[in-house]
């Protein structure tokens, strides 16, 4: 079956760095997405990886290892507004997104 | 960036009534639109995928006669929840994608919160 695993909740301190891990099992693979979702709002796109390695975009970076079925989202210089849920989603061979349950990130001052 | 709108943003209705939710792609043509449902503290659950001009493909366990989807144009898809019941109360989110980009990214609407009394 197809499955996405990510931690349910994480806590970090303002100004620090946090890494949110995601492992996936899909039928075929067409890329790994990370989305940010604030409470009561729709998800917003953060990153896309289809090749192995690290993609950096400002304070956020995303890493992919296809052989390990593993990705992580790295958030640097955390700000209070980064408190949100972070959703990992893998695209299967039918170009359908398989969603994780999301990681709720709590930022403390 | 691509913008997707949804209307209404919130709706409260009585049990047994039908509710229509509109999803529009404002600045691009969406060949495919997706309808999701999200319960509190849960992940997005894909309900159906619709392609313009054809019947929607429903996920297992989603009743197509209860959740009517119409994708009549490249910029509009509608979801009608028929004979709504309290257990249908949820956050409904649409997304849209179009070919031609470097990847098949989905652009999300702001969501519709449905409360059935």
Interface residues (C-beta under 8 A of the other chain):
Chain A: X30 X31 X33 X35 X40 X41 X42 X43 X44 X45 X48 X50 X87 X91 X95 X96 X97 X99 X100 X101 X102 X104
Chain B: X41 X42 X43 X44 X45 X46 X49 X91 X93 X103 X104 X105 X106 X107 X108 X109 X110 X111 X113
